[in-house]
Each structure stands twice: as C-alpha cells, then as structure tokens.
Amino acid sequence: MEKTRKVTLGAVATAIVLALGGCSGMSTQGKNTAIGAGVGAVGGAVLTGGSVLGTVGGAAVGGVVGHEVSK
C-alpha cells in the first residue's frame, strides 16, 4: 500500500510539472481558466468525498470563474 502511494505521488508530481510547462504560451485568461478548473476539481472532489460528478462539476465551475476573473 505504501509503495502504491509513493508511485502515485510521483506520477501526479510529474503530471503537474509537464502541465505547467505546457502553459508557457497561453494567454493570461487561458492560464486563469486552467488554474480555476484545477482548483475547482480539487474542491469538488474534497466536498463530495471523491465523487466523479463532484470533481467534474467543480472543474467546470472553477474554469468559468477563472475565465471571468481575468476580464
């Protein structure tokens, strides 16, 4: 179980680094949308106990909020 956690943590960290590298050519509004979607997904997952619907819903709401903040 502990080894699985470490491997998962490493995979998530790698994915985050690669995703941030892909944001270099994005506009400020695009970056804010992506950040909002990520934060919303985490918040939705936490609030709903890891529900897929809560995660997707949180990402959608967070993306919209991030998009509108930069206007």
Secondary structure, DSSP 4 states (H G I P E B T S, - for coil): -HHHHHHHHHHHHHHHHHHHHTTTTS-HHHHHHHHHHHHHHHHHHHHTTS-HHHHHHHHHHHHHHHHHHT-
